[in-house]
């Protein structure tokens, strides 16, 4: 008989201010937690591997390219890029536990690949100007307190002929219910998400020229449906110690799926490059 999901014992409602460094720490803790990984079914962003490969295709990632994966989490996307595309990859994440786990995963799954993970803040990346040919940021910018500063950092570390793939939740906040705009919704990549033109504006403001946008709304719905099913399963198993109110979480996911169906929530890949390099 299944032992059920791991327990989510994070102090999500312990008075920690969900802004600035508090928000960064909380998000890093949540997505490194085994209970969250169980709920997400091993895919920390909509579409999983397929969406990552599409993003890498859009920016024409190839062998020998030096790629920075911002907010690299468990390292799955970085390892994929190293193995499937033969990029030289550096992953950077705010969470010490995520970095440690990603380095262990890389040593285990891709021992011959050129890949490493370091701890760092996306709003102050620990790399010199022009260090990377490519940059990937998946389902993370929407949680950053200072999004404009982070995107400016993306542009700073990119080489003049470099390319960036930004994958994130899109939201028309004026059409979302209040429940999808709170602190927990922020951690779930909804509460502070931007509309598509908001991300495009950030890229333009950082001196990056968008050249492609691919909508993946169906991936967002599939992820929400999978999490909802797992929560219902946990409830049936009598697991009451996940650290969240299961019925409330299920109701929130139902609202999210309604918003996706109505076009108020979605998921998109944005590709951009410095103007001097031209589109690809």
N, C-alpha and C positions, 0 to 999 in steps of 0.2 A: 504493500500500500504506500502511496506517495506520502512523503513527510510534509508536503505543502511548500509554499514559498518561504524564502528567508525573511527574517523580520526586519522591518524598516524602523530602526530605533534612532534615527537622526533627530536632533533637537530642532525641528522645523518651527515649533511654536514656543520657543523658550525665551522670547523677547529679543532675539537677535534682530538688529535693524536690517531689513532687506533693501539696502542701498549701498552704493560704494563697495568698499572691501567686504562688508558683511554679505552683500548679495553674491559677490564673486566666490567667496568661501563657501557659502551655502550651496550654490549651484555645483561647485566642484565636488563637494561632499555628496550631494544627492546622486549625481551621475556616476560616481565611483562606487556607489553602494550596491551590493549584490541583490537586494530586494528590487531596486529600480531596474537593474539589468534583467532580472527575472520578468518583471512586468512588461518590459519593452521587447522581450523575446530575443535578446542579444543584438538588436539593431537600435543604436542610440540616435538615429535620425530617420525620417521617412524615406522609404525606398531602399535603405541599406546599401549593399554592394552595388546594385544596379544603378542607383542614383550617383554614387561616387564615381563609378566608371564613366557615366555620361558626363559628369562634370569634368573629369580628366580628359575626355575626348574633346569637349568644347574648347579647352585651352591647349589642345594638341600636346599633351604631355608625352614625352618620349625618353628613350634610354639616355642616361647621362644628365638629364635635366635635374637641377637642384631645386627641390620642392619643400616649401614650409607648410606644414599642416598646423593651423592655429586652432587652439582648443582641441587638441588631438585626443583627449579622453583615454579610452582603453587602447588606442593605437591601431584599431582595426583598419581605418582608411589609409593611414600611413603605411602599414604593412602591405596592404593591397597595392598601393602605388609602387612600392619597392619591388614586390614580387611580379605583378602583372605588367608593369610599364617599365621597370628597371630604372626608376628615378633614384637619385640620391636624396633621401628624405630626412628632414628634421621635424620632429613634432614638439610643440610647445603647449603646456597646459598649466593652469593656475594651481591645480591640486597636486600636492606631493604624492598622495596615494595613487592617483591616476598615472603620474609619471613613472613611479616605481613599477606599477603593474604593467604598463606599456613596454618598458624596457625588458621586463621578464618575458612578456609575450613575444617580443621581437627576437630575443635570444633563443626562444624555444621554437618559434614558427618560421623565422627567416634568418638563421644564423649567418648566412653568407651575404645577406643584403647590406647595403650601405644605409643604415638607419639608426637614428638615436632620438631619444626623448629628453627634453630638459624642462625645468620649471621656469615659468615666466608669465608676465602679465601682458595680455594682448594690447593694452593701452600704453605699454612701454616695452616694446619687444627688445630682448637682449641680443640684438644683432646689428651689425654695421649696415650703413646705407648700401643698397644695391647688392645684397648678399644672395638673392634667390632669383632663379629663372621663373618660377611658378609659385603661386600661393593658393592654398585651399582652406576655406573656413566653412564648416558645415553646422547648421542649426545651432549657432552659438552667438552670433552678433546680436541677435534679438535680446539676449540676456545681459549684454554688456552695459554698464551704467553710462559710459561716455562713448557712444557709438562712433561719433565723428572723429574722436581722437584715435580710436582703434583703426578705422579705415585709413586715416592719415598715416598711421604706422605701417599698414599693409603696403601703401604706396611707397613709403620711405625705403623699406627693405627689398623692394622689387627692382630688378635691373631695368634699364631703359627700354629693352625689348621684351620685358616680362609680361606675364598674363596671370590673371586672378580668377578663381571660380568661387563665388559666394553663394552658398545654398542656405536658404532660410525660410522660416514661417512668414507668410504675408498675412496682414490683417487690416481690415477696415474697422478701426476701433469704434467708429460712430455707430456701427451696426451690431456690435457685440453686447451681450448682456453683462451686467455688472460683475457677475460671478466669474467671467472670463477675463477680468481686468485686475484681479487682486494679486497678492504676493505669491500664492501657490501657482496661479496662472502664469506669472512671470517666470518662475522656475520651470514650468512646463512649456516654455517657449511661446507663450501666447500673449501674456499680459502686456509686454512691451514690444511686441512685434510691430513692424511698420507695413504700410501698404507698399506695393511693388515700386511705385514712383518714389517712395521714401528711400529705399535702398539705392535706386538709381541716382537720386540726388546726392546721397552720401558719396557714392563713387565719383561723380562729377566734381564734387567739392574737394575731393582728395587728389584731383588731377588725373583721374582714371576715366577712360572712355569706354562705356559699356558697348559691347558689340553683339551680345546674344542674351536672350532670356527664354528659358524653357520652364513651362509650368508643369508641376508634378502634384497637383491637388489630390489625385487618386492615391498617391503614396501616403499623404497625410491622413486621409480617411482610413486607409488600411491599417496604419499604425494605431490610430485611435480605436478602431474596432478590435484589434488584437489586445490592447491593454484592457479595454472594457471586458472582453471575454475572460481574461486572466483574473480580473478582479471578481467577476461573478463566480469563477471557479474557486477562488480563495474563500469567498463567502460560503459557498457550498461545503467547503472543507472545514468550515468553522474557524478559520484563521481570523482572529479578532485583534491580533497584536501587530499588524503591519505598520502601525504608526500613523495611519491615516484613517479617516472615516470612510469606509468602503462605499456605503450607499451614496454619500455626498460626492465621492470621486466618480462613481458611475454616472450620477446625474450630470456632473460637469462634463464628462466625456460625451454624453448624449447631446448636450448643448453645443459642444465643439463640432460634433458631426453634423448637426443641423446647420451650423454656421458655414461649414465646408460646402454642404450641399447648396446653400444659398449664395455662395461666392464671397462671403465675408471673411473666410479663413482659407488659406491655401499654403502651397509650398512651391518655391521656384528656385531655379539655378540662374544666377547672373554671372556673365563672363565679361571681363573688362581688361584693358591694357592702357599703358601710358600713351597719350596721343601720338608721340613721335614714332611709335612702333607700328601704328595702323592696325586695323582689324585683321583677324586671321580667318 
